[in-house]
Amino acid sequence: MIAAAWGQKTDLAVLRKRLSPTPRGVNLRTLISMARRLGLSARPVRVGLHRLSELRLPAILHWNLDHFVVLERFERGLAHIADPAKGRSRISLEDMSPHFTGVAVELTPTEMFDRGDARLPRRFWKAWLADSNLRATAWTALWLTVLFQFSILSLPFAYRSILDGGQANRGWSDGWLIAAGIAMMLLVQLSSAWIRARTISQFGAALVHRISLQVVHRLFALPLSYYRQRTTAGILSRVQAVQAVQRFITEQAFPLAIDVLVMIVATALMAWFSPVLFAVVLLGVALEVAIRVRFWRKEREMLLGLAEAQSREVAVLLESIRGMQTIKLAGREAQRLALWENRLMDSLNAGVGLSIMHGRIAAASGAINTLEWAVLLIAATDVFGLGVSYGVLFGFLAYRGILRDRVASILESVRGLQSADVNLQRIDDVMLADPERDEGKSLDLDGAANIVMENVSFRYAETDGEILSDVSLVVPAGSCVALVGPSGGGKSTLIKILLGIEDASSGRITLGTGDIMEMTRSSWRDCFGTVMQDDTLLSGTIAANISFFDPDVDMEQVHRCARAAAIHDDIVRMPMQYSSLIGDMGSNLSGGQRQRILIARALYRDPKILIFDEGTANIDSDSERCIYQSISDLSLTRIVVAHRSELVSLADAVYEVREGGLRRVR
């Protein structure tokens, strides 16, 4: 926002690429560092409320002790605040007092600041334009729309011909001829409208399929850092935005160009029929357009606020559903319900505010339309001596109706364009994000291979401190290594770097002769079987989950892996055995059963290396010992993150991860 105020057009996709923000938020020092990387000089100041107007605006304010807002300007004694949590608002100095902490940041451009358009080109349209079938269907719908609209334009000429051309006094043959002509025009109009509606429906379905496939395919290709920085509801809203854009394209964008052409033709014909009456209509249309334009920016801001409010409401609901057991055990149903209700009210209030604004616009448009009709009716009574015939009047009113309909349609399309732009931004958040790197050579391990990590360091962002610093580790093939240390010390992060989920800031990781930076991530991960802390089961049968929905499932391998994971006996005691259905995320299984099925799933891959990140935390000691004995017989390389001394004692080497460092303790 501030970069745009100083002449640089940018968006969130570009800023995320340049600044690499983390979900843990930013403090003042990080904010200043980010500003400098954008070419902005940041000057933090302490300032009182009554001196805020002396700042160079727009400026950043520290708000509610937990986030930052932008002070855009002062107008009529009110501060215009852009709050990322609530959107734009106007607030008095008195009302600002409980929120403003007294810390502000002035931002001014330096010689390094790049004025211009830094936004990335949108990729939404590429998916459409690349499909020849979609293009052909779109052109068909467009030509049918032209035929439909111009069949409407031809009818007023027939009316004028009947009323002013003396056709009513001619013989029956001429009357039937005129009636047949009108019937033919109506038939063309109805048939073109029906075929057009069917074609557009088919096009809409094909468009949703094509674009949804592109968006979800891209979503699956994104790194885990993308998911870490966004809520599940927020990601879901980005996929659902495709249908909203499709509705705009099929219902509003298609007719838009034709509506403009029809409006021009209708305008010219009205001016030819009666210049005086045309001037009355033109004035009414101009007033209505001016009212709509006056509220466009405000409407867009309210649409953005509504979308964010709806996303937050769904996020709380999804989170509550997933954590219902925890909520019930803590007796916090009322508090979660109240929190969701507050989010719901925020969403409803945002929608009501938008509806009120639309109502005001509609009321003003209705008043203008009524006044316009009054003037036209007075003119029709020949009070002004215009000498307008009935044929001209009926033809003029018909074209006036066409013009009014087209203007309303165009204004609605422009309003829909704002809503579509909001949804396109959500889609672009997926399409413009950098996918996970999966280029390079294929890693093919024929035999045993050592894992070597050399001087590996990691931080989430350049402005963050290091999570791991200069870590080196060698895991001999076939050995078992245990990682221990306090929670938050970096054990899971080290595992994620080894798996290629996170990229090391520096250092080198090799598996045999293959370097992780030279290999495709898919072939690298094919060497590993993993059971992570937050792994989940998917809806389906137990056999499908163990095989991870392998279309050519090997049931003998499924049984072997289940026995090795000490879950086979539990499964065969179930009524449907391996065909038993697993509920959402394994909700109908115990924690120990879920983990043992996850272990069986990891073994089904026939991995070279097995990694457990607290993978047996919910399993009893006897079962755990049995599982590790079975796995030891497989001669796999094993890396285990654990806290239990019994499990650690089974390892060939034990390393402690503490405060970003790694040292061998046994």
C-alpha positions as CSV (number, residue, x, y, z in Angstrom):
1,M,0.0,0.0,0.0
2,I,2.8,2.5,0.9
3,A,4.9,1.4,-2.0
4,A,1.9,2.1,-4.3
5,A,1.5,5.5,-2.7
6,W,5.1,6.3,-3.7
7,G,4.6,5.1,-7.3
8,Q,5.3,1.4,-7.3
9,K,2.5,-0.9,-8.3
10,T,3.0,-4.2,-6.6
11,D,0.9,-7.0,-5.0
12,L,1.1,-9.6,-2.3
13,A,2.5,-12.3,-4.6
14,V,5.5,-10.1,-5.5
15,L,6.1,-9.0,-1.8
16,R,6.0,-12.6,-0.6
17,K,8.7,-13.5,-3.2
18,R,10.9,-10.6,-2.2
19,L,10.4,-10.6,1.5
20,S,9.8,-14.2,2.4
21,P,7.5,-13.5,5.4
22,T,7.0,-16.1,8.1
23,P,3.7,-17.1,9.8
24,R,5.3,-16.1,13.2
25,G,4.7,-12.5,12.4
26,V,7.1,-9.5,12.3
27,N,8.4,-7.0,14.9
28,L,9.4,-3.4,14.3
29,R,13.0,-4.3,13.5
30,T,11.9,-6.9,10.9
31,L,9.4,-4.4,9.4
32,I,12.2,-1.8,9.0
33,S,14.4,-4.4,7.4
34,M,11.7,-5.3,4.9
35,A,11.1,-1.7,4.0
36,R,14.8,-1.2,3.3
37,R,14.7,-4.2,1.0
38,L,12.0,-2.5,-1.0
39,G,14.0,0.7,-1.3
40,L,12.1,2.6,1.4
41,S,13.8,4.5,4.2
42,A,12.1,3.7,7.5
43,R,12.2,6.1,10.5
44,P,10.5,4.8,13.7
45,V,9.2,7.6,16.0
46,R,7.3,8.0,19.2
47,V,4.4,10.4,18.6
48,G,1.2,11.5,20.4
49,L,-2.2,11.2,18.9
50,H,-2.5,15.0,18.3
51,R,0.8,15.0,16.3
52,L,-0.1,12.2,14.0
53,S,-1.1,14.6,11.3
54,E,2.5,15.9,11.2
55,L,3.8,12.5,10.0
56,R,4.6,12.0,6.3
57,L,1.6,9.9,5.2
58,P,0.9,7.2,4.6
59,A,2.7,5.8,7.7
60,I,2.6,2.7,9.7
61,L,1.2,2.6,13.3
62,H,1.6,0.0,16.0
63,W,-1.9,-1.1,16.9
64,N,-3.4,-3.0,19.8
65,L,0.1,-4.2,20.8
66,D,-0.2,-7.1,18.4
67,H,0.0,-5.8,14.8
68,F,0.6,-2.9,12.5
69,V,-1.9,-0.7,10.5
70,V,-1.5,2.0,7.8
71,L,-2.6,5.5,8.5
72,E,-3.5,6.7,5.0
73,R,-4.7,10.3,5.6
74,F,-6.7,12.6,7.7
75,E,-10.0,14.0,6.4
76,R,-12.6,16.1,8.3
77,G,-11.0,15.2,11.6
78,L,-11.1,11.5,10.9
79,A,-8.1,9.2,10.4
80,H,-8.4,6.8,7.5
81,I,-6.9,3.5,8.8
82,A,-6.2,0.4,6.7
83,D,-6.2,-2.6,9.1
84,P,-5.1,-6.0,7.7
85,A,-7.4,-7.6,10.3
86,K,-10.6,-5.5,9.6
87,G,-10.1,-3.6,6.4
88,R,-10.4,0.1,5.9
89,S,-12.2,2.3,8.4
90,R,-12.5,6.0,9.5
91,I,-11.9,6.7,13.2
92,S,-11.6,9.8,15.4
93,L,-8.5,10.5,17.4
94,E,-10.5,9.8,20.6
95,D,-11.5,6.4,19.4
96,M,-7.9,5.7,18.3
97,S,-6.6,6.2,21.8
98,P,-7.2,2.6,23.1
99,H,-5.6,1.1,20.0
100,F,-2.6,3.2,19.1
101,T,0.5,2.4,21.2
102,G,2.4,5.6,20.4
103,V,4.9,4.0,17.9
104,A,4.8,5.0,14.2
105,V,7.1,4.4,11.2
106,E,7.6,7.0,8.5
107,L,8.5,5.5,5.1
108,T,10.1,7.5,2.3
109,P,11.6,6.3,-1.0
110,T,15.4,6.2,-1.5
111,E,17.3,6.2,-4.7
112,M,17.0,2.4,-4.7
113,F,13.2,2.6,-4.8
114,D,11.8,1.3,-8.1
115,R,8.8,3.3,-9.4
116,G,6.7,1.4,-11.9
117,D,4.7,-1.7,-12.3
118,A,6.2,-4.6,-10.4
119,R,3.2,-6.9,-10.5
120,L,3.4,-10.3,-12.0
121,P,1.3,-11.0,-15.1
122,R,-1.8,-13.1,-14.3
123,R,-1.9,-16.7,-15.4
124,F,-5.6,-17.3,-15.1
125,W,-6.3,-16.4,-18.8
126,K,-3.5,-18.7,-20.1
127,A,-5.3,-21.8,-19.1
128,W,-8.4,-20.6,-21.0
129,L,-6.7,-19.3,-24.1
130,A,-4.5,-22.5,-24.4
131,D,-7.6,-24.7,-24.8
132,S,-8.9,-24.6,-28.5
133,N,-12.2,-26.2,-27.5
134,L,-12.9,-23.5,-25.0
135,R,-12.0,-20.8,-27.5
136,A,-14.3,-22.3,-30.1
137,T,-17.2,-22.6,-27.6
138,A,-16.6,-19.0,-26.5
139,W,-16.8,-17.7,-30.1
140,T,-20.0,-19.6,-30.7
141,A,-21.6,-18.1,-27.6
142,L,-20.4,-14.7,-28.7
143,W,-21.9,-14.9,-32.1
144,L,-25.2,-16.2,-30.7
145,T,-25.2,-13.2,-28.3
146,V,-24.8,-10.9,-31.3
147,L,-27.7,-12.5,-33.1
148,F,-29.9,-12.4,-30.0
149,Q,-29.2,-8.7,-29.3
150,F,-29.6,-7.5,-32.9
151,S,-32.9,-9.4,-33.2
152,I,-34.1,-7.3,-30.3
153,L,-32.9,-4.1,-32.1
154,S,-35.0,-4.9,-35.2
155,L,-38.3,-5.1,-33.4
156,P,-38.9,-1.3,-32.8
157,F,-38.6,-0.6,-36.5
158,A,-41.4,-3.0,-37.1
159,Y,-43.5,-1.2,-34.5
160,R,-42.9,2.1,-36.1
161,S,-43.7,0.7,-39.5
162,I,-47.1,-0.5,-38.3
163,L,-48.1,2.7,-36.5
164,D,-46.7,5.3,-38.8
165,G,-46.6,3.6,-42.1
166,G,-50.3,3.2,-42.5
167,Q,-50.0,-0.6,-42.4
168,A,-53.1,-0.8,-40.2
169,N,-55.3,0.4,-43.1
170,R,-53.8,-2.0,-45.7
171,G,-55.2,-5.3,-46.7
172,W,-55.1,-8.5,-44.8
173,S,-52.2,-9.8,-47.0
174,D,-49.9,-7.0,-46.0
175,G,-51.0,-7.4,-42.3
176,W,-50.2,-11.1,-42.4
177,L,-46.9,-10.3,-44.1
178,I,-46.0,-7.9,-41.3
179,A,-47.2,-10.4,-38.6
180,A,-45.1,-13.1,-40.3
181,G,-42.0,-10.9,-40.2
182,I,-42.5,-10.1,-36.6
183,A,-43.1,-13.8,-35.8
184,M,-39.9,-14.6,-37.7
185,M,-37.9,-12.1,-35.7
186,L,-39.3,-13.4,-32.4
187,L,-38.5,-17.0,-33.5
188,V,-34.9,-16.0,-34.2
189,Q,-34.7,-14.2,-30.9
190,L,-36.1,-17.1,-28.9
191,S,-34.0,-19.8,-30.7
192,S,-30.8,-17.8,-30.4
193,A,-31.4,-17.1,-26.8
194,W,-32.0,-20.9,-26.1
195,I,-29.0,-22.1,-28.0
196,R,-26.9,-19.3,-26.5
197,A,-27.9,-20.3,-22.9
198,R,-27.1,-23.9,-23.6
199,T,-23.7,-23.1,-25.2
200,I,-22.8,-20.8,-22.3
201,S,-23.7,-23.4,-19.8
202,Q,-21.5,-26.0,-21.5
203,F,-18.7,-23.4,-21.8
204,G,-19.1,-22.6,-18.1
205,A,-18.8,-26.2,-17.0
206,A,-15.7,-26.7,-19.3
207,L,-14.1,-23.5,-18.0
208,V,-14.6,-24.5,-14.3
209,H,-13.1,-27.9,-15.0
210,R,-10.1,-26.5,-16.9
211,I,-9.3,-23.7,-14.5
212,S,-10.0,-25.8,-11.3
213,L,-7.7,-28.5,-12.6
214,Q,-5.0,-25.9,-13.3
215,V,-5.4,-24.3,-9.8
216,V,-5.5,-27.5,-7.8
217,H,-2.6,-29.0,-9.9
218,R,-0.6,-25.9,-9.0
219,L,-1.7,-26.1,-5.4
220,F,-0.4,-29.6,-5.1
221,A,2.9,-28.5,-6.6
222,L,3.5,-25.8,-4.0
223,P,5.9,-26.2,-1.1
224,L,4.7,-26.7,2.4
225,S,5.8,-23.2,3.3
226,Y,2.8,-22.0,1.3
227,Y,0.4,-24.0,3.4
228,R,2.2,-22.9,6.6
229,Q,1.5,-19.3,5.9
230,R,-2.3,-19.7,5.2
231,T,-5.3,-21.2,6.9
232,T,-7.1,-24.2,5.5
233,A,-10.2,-22.0,5.0
234,G,-8.2,-19.4,3.2
235,I,-6.7,-22.0,0.8
236,L,-10.2,-23.5,0.2
237,S,-11.6,-20.0,-0.7
238,R,-8.9,-19.7,-3.4
239,V,-10.1,-22.8,-5.1
240,Q,-13.8,-21.8,-4.7
241,A,-12.9,-18.5,-6.3
242,V,-12.8,-20.2,-9.7
243,Q,-16.5,-20.7,-9.8
244,A,-17.2,-17.1,-8.9
245,V,-14.9,-16.0,-11.8
246,Q,-16.7,-18.4,-14.1
247,R,-20.1,-17.0,-13.2
248,F,-18.7,-13.5,-14.1
249,I,-17.3,-14.6,-17.4
250,T,-20.4,-16.5,-18.6
251,E,-23.1,-14.2,-17.1
252,Q,-21.5,-10.7,-17.5
253,A,-18.3,-10.7,-19.4
254,F,-19.7,-12.3,-22.6
255,P,-22.6,-9.9,-23.0
256,L,-20.4,-6.9,-22.0
257,A,-18.8,-6.2,-25.4
258,I,-22.1,-6.8,-27.2
259,D,-24.0,-4.6,-24.7
260,V,-21.6,-1.7,-25.5
261,L,-22.2,-2.1,-29.2
262,V,-26.0,-2.4,-28.8
263,M,-25.9,0.6,-26.5
264,I,-24.1,2.7,-29.2
265,V,-26.6,1.6,-31.9
266,A,-29.6,2.3,-29.6
267,T,-28.2,5.7,-28.7
268,A,-27.8,6.6,-32.4
269,L,-31.3,5.5,-33.3
270,M,-32.8,7.4,-30.3
271,A,-31.0,10.5,-31.4
272,W,-32.3,10.0,-34.9
273,F,-35.9,9.4,-33.7
274,S,-36.1,12.5,-31.4
275,P,-33.0,14.6,-30.4
276,V,-35.0,16.3,-27.6
277,L,-36.3,13.2,-26.0
278,F,-32.8,11.6,-26.4
279,A,-31.3,14.5,-24.4
280,V,-33.7,13.8,-21.5
281,V,-32.7,10.1,-21.5
282,L,-29.0,10.9,-21.9
283,L,-29.1,13.2,-18.9
284,G,-30.7,10.5,-16.7
285,V,-28.2,7.9,-17.8
286,A,-25.3,10.3,-17.1
287,L,-26.6,10.9,-13.6
288,E,-26.9,7.2,-12.9
289,V,-23.4,6.4,-14.2
290,A,-22.0,9.2,-12.0
291,I,-23.6,7.8,-8.9
292,R,-22.3,4.3,-9.7
293,V,-18.7,5.6,-10.4
294,R,-18.8,7.5,-7.1
295,F,-19.2,4.3,-5.1
296,W,-16.9,2.0,-7.1
297,R,-13.8,2.2,-4.9
298,K,-15.8,1.9,-1.7
299,E,-17.6,-1.1,-3.1
300,R,-14.3,-2.8,-3.9
301,E,-13.0,-2.2,-0.4
302,M,-16.2,-3.6,1.0
303,L,-16.0,-6.7,-1.2
304,L,-12.5,-7.4,0.0
305,G,-13.6,-7.0,3.6
306,L,-16.5,-9.3,3.1
307,A,-14.3,-12.0,1.5
308,E,-11.8,-11.8,4.4
309,A,-14.6,-11.9,7.0
310,Q,-16.2,-14.9,5.4
311,S,-12.8,-16.7,5.3
312,R,-12.2,-16.0,9.0
313,E,-15.6,-17.3,9.9
314,V,-15.1,-20.5,8.0
315,A,-11.6,-20.9,9.5
316,V,-12.9,-20.8,13.0
317,L,-15.7,-23.3,12.2
318,L,-13.3,-25.7,10.5
319,E,-10.8,-25.4,13.4
320,S,-13.6,-26.1,15.9
321,I,-14.9,-29.1,14.0
322,R,-11.4,-30.6,13.8
323,G,-10.6,-29.9,17.5
324,M,-14.1,-30.9,18.9
325,Q,-12.7,-33.6,21.2
326,T,-10.2,-31.1,22.7
327,I,-13.0,-28.5,23.0
328,K,-15.4,-30.8,24.7
329,L,-12.8,-32.2,27.2
330,A,-11.8,-28.6,28.1
331,G,-15.5,-27.6,28.4
332,R,-15.0,-24.7,26.0
333,E,-18.0,-25.3,23.7
334,A,-19.6,-22.0,24.8
335,Q,-16.4,-20.0,24.2
336,R,-15.8,-21.5,20.8
337,L,-19.4,-21.0,19.8
338,A,-19.2,-17.3,20.9
339,L,-16.0,-16.9,18.9
340,W,-17.6,-18.4,15.8
341,E,-20.7,-16.2,16.4
342,N,-18.5,-13.1,16.5
343,R,-16.9,-14.1,13.3
344,L,-20.3,-14.8,11.7
345,M,-21.6,-11.4,12.8
346,D,-18.5,-9.7,11.3
347,S,-19.2,-11.5,8.1
348,L,-23.0,-10.6,8.2
349,N,-22.2,-7.0,9.1
350,A,-19.9,-6.7,6.2
351,G,-22.6,-8.2,3.9
352,V,-25.2,-5.9,5.4
353,G,-23.0,-2.8,4.8
354,L,-22.5,-3.8,1.2
355,S,-26.3,-4.4,0.7
356,I,-27.1,-1.0,2.3
357,M,-24.8,0.7,-0.2
358,H,-26.3,-1.2,-3.1
359,G,-29.8,-0.2,-1.8
360,R,-28.8,3.5,-1.8
361,I,-27.5,3.2,-5.3
362,A,-30.7,1.4,-6.4
363,A,-32.9,4.0,-4.7
364,A,-31.0,6.9,-6.4
365,S,-31.2,5.1,-9.8
366,G,-35.0,4.5,-9.3
367,A,-35.6,8.2,-8.5
368,I,-33.7,9.2,-11.6
369,N,-35.6,6.7,-13.7
370,T,-39.0,7.9,-12.4
371,L,-38.1,11.5,-13.1
372,E,-37.0,10.6,-16.6
373,W,-40.3,8.8,-17.3
374,A,-42.2,11.8,-16.0
375,V,-40.5,14.1,-18.5
376,L,-40.9,11.7,-21.3
377,L,-44.7,11.3,-20.6
378,I,-45.1,15.1,-20.5
379,A,-43.3,15.3,-23.8
380,A,-45.5,12.6,-25.2
381,T,-48.7,14.7,-24.5
382,D,-47.3,17.3,-26.9
383,V,-47.1,19.9,-24.1
384,F,-43.8,21.1,-25.6
385,G,-45.0,20.9,-29.1
386,L,-42.5,18.4,-30.2
387,G,-44.7,16.8,-32.8
388,V,-43.8,13.3,-31.9
389,S,-45.9,10.7,-33.7
390,Y,-47.1,7.5,-32.0
391,G,-44.8,5.4,-34.2
392,V,-41.8,7.5,-33.3
393,L,-42.8,7.6,-29.6
394,F,-43.2,3.8,-29.4
395,G,-40.0,3.2,-31.3
396,F,-38.2,5.7,-29.1
397,L,-39.5,4.2,-25.9
398,A,-38.5,0.7,-27.1
399,Y,-35.0,1.8,-27.8
400,R,-34.9,3.7,-24.5
401,G,-35.8,0.4,-22.8
402,I,-33.0,-1.3,-24.7
403,L,-30.5,1.5,-23.8
404,R,-31.5,1.4,-20.1
405,D,-31.2,-2.4,-20.0
406,R,-27.7,-2.2,-21.6
407,V,-26.5,0.5,-19.4
408,A,-27.7,-1.4,-16.3
409,S,-26.0,-4.5,-17.6
410,I,-22.8,-2.7,-18.3
411,L,-22.7,-1.1,-14.9
412,E,-23.5,-4.5,-13.3
413,S,-20.7,-6.1,-15.3
414,V,-18.3,-3.4,-14.1
415,R,-19.4,-4.0,-10.6
416,G,-19.0,-7.8,-11.2
417,L,-15.6,-7.1,-12.5
418,Q,-14.6,-5.7,-9.2
419,S,-15.8,-8.8,-7.4
420,A,-14.1,-10.9,-10.1
421,D,-10.9,-9.0,-9.5
422,V,-11.0,-9.9,-5.8
423,N,-11.4,-13.6,-6.7
424,L,-8.7,-13.4,-9.4
425,Q,-6.3,-12.1,-6.7
426,R,-7.1,-15.2,-4.7
427,I,-6.5,-17.4,-7.7
428,D,-3.3,-15.6,-8.5
429,D,-2.1,-16.2,-5.0
430,V,-1.9,-19.9,-6.0
431,M,-1.0,-19.5,-9.6
432,L,1.8,-17.0,-9.1
433,A,3.4,-18.8,-6.1
434,D,6.7,-20.6,-6.9
435,P,6.2,-24.3,-7.1
436,E,8.4,-26.7,-5.2
437,R,11.6,-27.4,-7.2
438,D,11.4,-30.7,-8.8
439,E,14.1,-30.4,-11.5
440,G,17.3,-32.3,-11.9
441,K,18.5,-35.9,-12.1
442,S,16.7,-38.9,-10.9
443,L,18.2,-40.5,-7.8
444,D,18.5,-44.3,-8.2
445,L,20.1,-46.1,-5.2
446,D,21.0,-49.6,-6.1
447,G,22.5,-50.5,-2.8
448,A,23.3,-49.0,0.6
449,A,24.2,-45.3,0.8
450,N,25.3,-43.1,3.6
451,I,23.5,-39.9,4.5
452,V,25.8,-36.9,4.8
453,M,24.9,-33.4,6.0
454,E,27.7,-30.9,5.8
455,N,27.6,-27.4,7.5
456,V,23.9,-27.1,7.1
457,S,22.2,-24.0,8.4
458,F,18.5,-23.0,8.2
459,R,16.3,-20.0,8.8
460,Y,12.7,-19.3,7.7
461,A,13.4,-15.9,6.4
462,E,16.4,-13.6,6.0
463,T,15.1,-11.4,8.8
464,D,14.8,-14.4,11.2
465,G,17.5,-16.0,13.4
466,E,18.9,-19.3,12.5
467,I,17.0,-22.4,13.6
468,L,20.0,-24.6,12.7
469,S,23.5,-23.4,12.5
470,D,26.4,-25.2,10.8
471,V,25.1,-28.7,11.5
472,S,27.1,-31.7,10.2
473,L,25.9,-35.3,10.4
474,V,26.8,-38.7,8.9
475,V,24.4,-41.6,9.1
476,P,26.0,-44.8,7.9
477,A,23.9,-47.1,5.7
478,G,21.9,-49.6,7.7
479,S,22.5,-47.9,11.0
480,C,20.1,-46.4,13.5
481,V,20.6,-42.8,14.7
482,A,18.5,-41.2,17.4
483,L,18.0,-37.4,17.7
484,V,17.2,-36.1,21.1
485,G,16.9,-32.7,22.7
486,P,14.4,-30.2,24.1
487,S,11.2,-29.4,22.2
488,G,11.7,-26.6,19.7
489,G,15.4,-27.3,19.5
490,G,15.3,-28.0,15.8
491,K,15.0,-31.8,15.6
492,S,11.9,-31.8,13.3
493,T,13.3,-29.0,11.2
494,L,16.5,-31.1,10.6
495,I,14.3,-34.0,9.4
496,K,12.3,-31.7,7.1
497,I,15.5,-30.4,5.6
498,L,16.8,-33.9,5.0
499,L,13.5,-34.8,3.3
500,G,13.6,-31.7,1.1
501,I,10.4,-30.2,2.6
502,E,12.5,-27.2,3.7
503,D,15.5,-25.9,1.8
504,A,18.7,-25.3,3.8
505,S,20.0,-21.8,3.8
506,S,23.5,-23.1,3.4
507,G,25.4,-26.4,3.4
508,R,25.2,-29.6,1.5
509,I,23.2,-32.8,1.8
510,T,24.0,-36.0,0.0
511,L,22.6,-39.5,-0.2
512,G,25.2,-41.8,-1.6
513,T,26.6,-39.9,-4.6
514,G,23.4,-37.8,-5.1
515,D,23.2,-34.2,-3.9
516,I,19.7,-33.1,-2.9
517,M,20.1,-29.8,-4.9
518,E,20.9,-31.8,-8.1
519,M,18.1,-34.4,-7.7
520,T,14.4,-34.2,-8.3
521,R,12.5,-34.0,-5.0
522,S,10.2,-36.8,-6.0
523,S,13.0,-39.3,-6.7
524,W,14.8,-38.1,-3.5
525,R,11.7,-38.7,-1.3
526,D,11.1,-42.1,-3.0
527,C,14.1,-43.3,-0.9
528,F,12.4,-42.5,2.4
529,G,9.6,-43.9,4.4
530,T,8.4,-41.5,7.0
531,V,6.1,-41.2,10.0
532,M,5.9,-37.6,11.0
533,Q,4.4,-35.9,14.1
534,D,1.3,-34.6,12.2
535,D,0.8,-37.3,9.7
536,T,-2.8,-38.2,9.0
537,L,-4.8,-41.1,7.5
538,L,-7.2,-40.4,4.7
539,S,-10.8,-41.5,4.2
540,G,-10.9,-45.0,2.7
541,T,-10.2,-48.6,3.7
542,I,-7.3,-49.7,6.0
543,A,-5.7,-51.6,3.0
544,A,-6.0,-48.5,0.9
545,N,-4.4,-46.3,3.5
546,I,-1.5,-48.8,4.1
547,S,-0.9,-48.9,0.3
548,F,-1.5,-45.2,0.1
549,F,-4.3,-45.9,-2.5
550,D,-2.0,-47.8,-4.8
551,P,-4.1,-48.7,-7.9
552,D,-2.2,-52.1,-8.1
553,V,-2.2,-52.9,-4.4
554,D,-0.2,-55.9,-3.4
555,M,-2.2,-57.4,-0.5
556,E,0.6,-59.7,0.5
557,Q,2.8,-56.7,1.0
558,V,0.0,-54.9,2.9
559,H,-0.2,-57.9,5.3
560,R,3.6,-58.1,5.7
561,C,3.8,-54.4,6.6
562,A,0.9,-54.6,9.0
563,R,2.6,-57.5,10.8
564,A,5.8,-55.6,11.0
565,A,3.9,-52.6,12.4
566,A,2.2,-54.9,15.0
567,I,-1.3,-53.9,13.7
568,H,-2.3,-57.0,11.8
569,D,-4.0,-58.7,14.8
570,D,-6.0,-55.6,15.5
571,I,-7.2,-55.4,11.9
572,V,-8.3,-59.0,11.5
573,R,-10.4,-58.6,14.7
574,M,-12.4,-55.9,12.9
575,P,-15.7,-57.0,11.2
576,M,-14.4,-55.9,7.7
577,Q,-10.8,-56.6,8.4
578,Y,-8.6,-54.8,5.8
579,S,-11.7,-53.5,4.1
580,S,-12.8,-51.6,7.2
581,L,-13.4,-48.0,6.5
582,I,-11.4,-45.3,8.3
583,G,-13.2,-42.2,9.3
584,D,-12.1,-38.6,8.6
585,M,-8.4,-38.5,9.5
586,G,-8.6,-41.8,11.3
587,S,-11.1,-40.5,13.9
588,N,-12.6,-44.0,14.6
589,L,-9.2,-45.5,15.6
590,S,-7.1,-45.1,18.7
591,G,-3.9,-43.0,18.6
592,G,-1.7,-46.1,18.8
593,Q,-3.7,-47.8,16.0
594,R,-3.3,-44.8,13.8
595,Q,0.4,-44.6,14.3
596,R,0.9,-48.3,13.6
597,I,-1.1,-48.0,10.4
598,L,1.1,-45.0,9.5
599,I,4.2,-47.2,10.1
600,A,2.8,-49.9,7.9
601,R,2.2,-47.3,5.2
602,A,5.8,-46.1,5.5
603,L,7.1,-49.7,5.1
604,Y,4.8,-50.4,2.1
605,R,7.0,-48.1,0.0
606,D,10.1,-50.4,0.4
607,P,12.2,-47.5,1.5
608,K,16.0,-47.4,1.8
609,I,15.7,-45.1,4.8
610,L,13.0,-45.0,7.5
611,I,12.4,-41.8,9.5
612,F,10.3,-41.6,12.6
613,D,9.6,-38.1,14.1
614,E,7.9,-39.2,17.3
615,G,6.5,-41.9,15.2
616,T,5.8,-44.3,18.1
617,A,4.9,-41.7,20.8
618,N,1.3,-43.2,21.1
619,I,2.4,-46.8,21.1
620,D,3.0,-48.9,24.3
621,S,6.5,-49.9,25.1
622,D,6.0,-53.6,24.3
623,S,4.5,-52.9,20.9
624,E,7.2,-50.3,20.2
625,R,10.0,-52.8,21.0
626,C,8.3,-55.4,18.8
627,I,8.0,-52.9,15.9
628,Y,11.7,-51.9,16.1
629,Q,12.8,-55.5,16.2
630,S,10.8,-56.2,13.0
631,I,12.2,-53.1,11.4
632,S,15.8,-54.0,12.4
633,D,15.5,-57.3,10.6
634,L,14.9,-55.3,7.4
635,S,18.4,-53.8,7.5
636,L,17.0,-50.3,6.8
637,T,18.8,-47.0,7.6
638,R,16.8,-45.5,10.5
639,I,16.6,-42.0,11.9
640,V,14.5,-41.6,15.0
641,V,13.4,-38.5,16.8
642,A,12.5,-39.7,20.3
643,H,12.3,-38.9,24.0
644,R,11.9,-42.4,25.4
645,S,15.1,-43.8,26.9
646,E,14.1,-47.3,25.9
647,L,13.9,-46.4,22.2
648,V,17.1,-44.2,22.4
649,S,19.0,-47.2,23.8
650,L,18.3,-49.2,20.7
651,A,20.1,-46.7,18.5
652,D,23.7,-47.1,17.2
653,A,24.4,-43.4,17.7
654,V,22.6,-40.6,19.6
655,Y,22.8,-36.9,18.7
656,E,21.5,-34.0,20.7
657,V,19.9,-31.1,18.9
658,R,20.0,-28.0,21.1
659,E,19.8,-24.2,20.3
660,G,20.5,-24.8,16.7
661,G,23.6,-27.0,17.2
662,L,24.2,-30.7,16.9
663,R,26.5,-32.9,19.1
664,R,27.0,-36.6,19.5
665,V,26.3,-37.8,23.0
666,R,26.7,-41.6,22.4
